Amino acid sequence: MEIFMLIAYAVVGGLLALALAASATFTLQRNDQIVASMRKVQVPDSWLPRLATLKAAGAMGLVAGLWVTPLGVAAAAGVTLYFIGAVISHLRVKDYELAPAAGLALVAAAAMTLRILA
């Protein structure tokens, strides 16, 4: 049973890591869509490099978590909290386009659960 959970974590965590790495890259490149979304929720431009670093660290932690269980759990927990913060940021400015952030929070929570069970 544990091997199936590890495989499931590898798939979910791996796909989440790819999404985070892409998002970090686009954030660092100041992609128009990402910058517009960040401005909509009143995130200062000066925070973009820090947020990109957090996403990149989450991606690396999820991948490393395949071999180091506590790191995978911590990375998934951090990514979950990151996207819960994103949902709160959207709600704070009455922007109800929550699906991407809420979906990623749920995927990160699923990855954390799978890594704990593996």
Sine and cosine of phi, psi and omega as CSV:
sin_phi,cos_phi,sin_psi,cos_psi,sin_omega,cos_omega
0.00,0.00,-0.65,0.76,-0.01,-1.00
-0.87,0.50,-0.60,0.80,-0.03,-1.00
-0.90,0.43,-0.57,0.82,0.03,-1.00
-0.93,0.38,-0.61,0.79,0.05,-1.00
-0.92,0.38,-0.62,0.78,0.03,-1.00
-0.91,0.41,-0.66,0.75,0.05,-1.00
-0.90,0.44,-0.70,0.72,0.03,-1.00
-0.88,0.48,-0.67,0.74,0.05,-1.00
-0.88,0.47,-0.67,0.74,-0.01,-1.00
-0.87,0.50,-0.65,0.76,0.00,-1.00
-0.94,0.33,-0.80,0.60,-0.05,-1.00
-0.91,0.41,-0.75,0.66,0.00,-1.00
-0.90,0.43,-0.62,0.79,0.01,-1.00
-0.91,0.42,-0.71,0.70,0.03,-1.00
-0.91,0.41,-0.64,0.77,0.06,-1.00
-0.90,0.44,-0.66,0.75,0.03,-1.00
-0.88,0.47,-0.65,0.76,0.04,-1.00
-0.89,0.46,-0.70,0.72,0.01,-1.00
-0.89,0.46,-0.67,0.75,0.01,-1.00
-0.91,0.40,-0.67,0.75,0.01,-1.00
-0.89,0.45,-0.67,0.74,0.04,-1.00
-0.90,0.43,-0.70,0.71,0.00,-1.00
-0.89,0.45,-0.65,0.76,0.04,-1.00
-0.89,0.46,-0.69,0.73,0.01,-1.00
-0.88,0.47,-0.74,0.67,0.00,-1.00
-0.90,0.43,-0.57,0.82,0.03,-1.00
-0.91,0.41,-0.70,0.71,0.02,-1.00
-0.90,0.43,-0.55,0.84,0.03,-1.00
-0.99,0.15,-0.01,1.00,-0.02,-1.00
0.82,0.58,0.77,0.64,0.07,-1.00
-0.82,0.58,0.69,-0.73,-0.09,-1.00
-0.83,0.56,-0.68,0.74,-0.03,-1.00
-0.91,0.42,-0.68,0.73,-0.01,-1.00
-0.93,0.37,-0.70,0.72,0.02,-1.00
-0.88,0.48,-0.67,0.75,0.01,-1.00
-0.89,0.45,-0.67,0.74,0.02,-1.00
-0.90,0.43,-0.67,0.74,0.01,-1.00
-0.91,0.41,-0.65,0.76,0.02,-1.00
-0.92,0.40,-0.59,0.81,0.01,-1.00
-0.86,0.52,-0.58,0.82,0.01,-1.00
-0.99,-0.16,0.28,0.96,0.12,-0.99
0.89,0.45,0.61,0.79,0.10,-0.99
-1.00,0.06,0.83,-0.56,0.02,-1.00
-0.89,0.45,0.58,-0.81,0.03,-1.00
-0.84,0.55,-0.52,0.85,-0.03,-1.00
-0.91,0.42,-0.31,0.95,0.01,-1.00
-0.99,0.11,-0.28,0.96,-0.10,-1.00
-0.83,0.56,-0.73,0.69,0.02,-1.00
-0.88,0.47,-0.61,0.79,0.01,-1.00
-0.92,0.40,-0.68,0.73,0.01,-1.00
-0.92,0.40,-0.62,0.79,0.06,-1.00
-0.90,0.44,-0.63,0.78,0.03,-1.00
-0.90,0.45,-0.66,0.75,0.04,-1.00
-0.89,0.46,-0.67,0.74,0.02,-1.00
-0.90,0.43,-0.69,0.73,0.01,-1.00
-0.90,0.44,-0.66,0.75,0.04,-1.00
-0.90,0.44,-0.64,0.77,0.06,-1.00
-0.88,0.48,-0.69,0.73,0.01,-1.00
-0.88,0.47,-0.72,0.70,0.00,-1.00
-0.91,0.42,-0.64,0.77,0.01,-1.00
-0.91,0.42,-0.63,0.78,0.03,-1.00
-0.89,0.45,-0.67,0.74,0.01,-1.00
-0.93,0.37,-0.73,0.68,0.02,-1.00
-0.88,0.47,-0.45,0.89,0.01,-1.00
-0.90,0.44,-0.25,0.97,0.11,-0.99
-0.89,0.45,-0.53,0.85,-0.04,-1.00
-0.96,-0.27,-0.50,0.87,-0.05,-1.00
-0.87,-0.50,0.99,-0.12,-0.11,-0.99
-0.79,0.61,-0.77,0.63,-0.04,-1.00
-0.87,0.50,-0.54,0.84,0.02,-1.00
-0.93,0.37,-0.66,0.75,0.04,-1.00
-0.89,0.45,-0.67,0.74,0.03,-1.00
-0.91,0.42,-0.72,0.70,-0.01,-1.00
-0.90,0.45,-0.68,0.73,0.00,-1.00
-0.90,0.45,-0.71,0.70,-0.01,-1.00
-0.90,0.43,-0.62,0.79,0.05,-1.00
-0.90,0.43,-0.69,0.72,0.02,-1.00
-0.89,0.46,-0.67,0.74,0.02,-1.00
-0.92,0.40,-0.63,0.77,0.06,-1.00
-0.86,0.52,-0.74,0.67,0.00,-1.00
-0.90,0.44,-0.61,0.79,0.03,-1.00
-0.84,0.54,-0.75,0.66,-0.07,-1.00
-0.98,0.21,-0.42,0.91,0.17,-0.99
-0.90,0.43,-0.65,0.76,0.09,-1.00
-0.87,0.49,-0.61,0.79,0.04,-1.00
-0.91,0.42,-0.68,0.74,0.04,-1.00
-0.87,0.49,-0.72,0.70,0.01,-1.00
-0.87,0.49,-0.65,0.76,0.02,-1.00
-0.88,0.48,-0.66,0.76,0.04,-1.00
-0.91,0.42,-0.70,0.71,-0.01,-1.00
-0.90,0.44,-0.59,0.81,-0.03,-1.00
-0.86,0.51,-0.56,0.83,-0.02,-1.00
-0.98,-0.21,0.25,0.97,0.02,-1.00
0.86,0.51,0.61,0.79,0.11,-0.99
-0.98,-0.21,0.90,-0.43,-0.12,-0.99
-0.98,-0.19,0.36,0.93,0.12,-0.99
-1.00,0.07,0.96,0.30,-0.15,-0.99
-0.99,-0.11,-0.22,0.98,-0.18,-0.98
-0.80,0.60,-0.74,0.67,-0.02,-1.00
-0.88,0.48,-0.75,0.66,-0.04,-1.00
-0.92,0.39,-0.68,0.73,0.00,-1.00
-0.91,0.41,-0.66,0.75,0.03,-1.00
-0.88,0.47,-0.69,0.73,0.01,-1.00
-0.93,0.36,-0.55,0.83,0.08,-1.00
-0.89,0.46,-0.67,0.74,0.02,-1.00
-0.92,0.39,-0.65,0.76,0.03,-1.00
-0.90,0.43,-0.66,0.75,0.03,-1.00
-0.90,0.43,-0.65,0.76,0.04,-1.00
-0.90,0.43,-0.61,0.79,0.05,-1.00
-0.91,0.42,-0.67,0.74,0.04,-1.00
-0.88,0.47,-0.66,0.76,0.01,-1.00
-0.89,0.45,-0.70,0.71,0.00,-1.00
-0.89,0.46,-0.70,0.71,0.01,-1.00
-0.89,0.46,-0.64,0.77,-0.02,-1.00
-0.94,0.34,-0.56,0.83,0.05,-1.00
-0.91,0.42,-0.64,0.77,-0.06,-1.00
-0.98,0.19,-0.30,0.95,-0.07,-1.00
-0.98,0.20,0.00,0.00,0.00,0.00
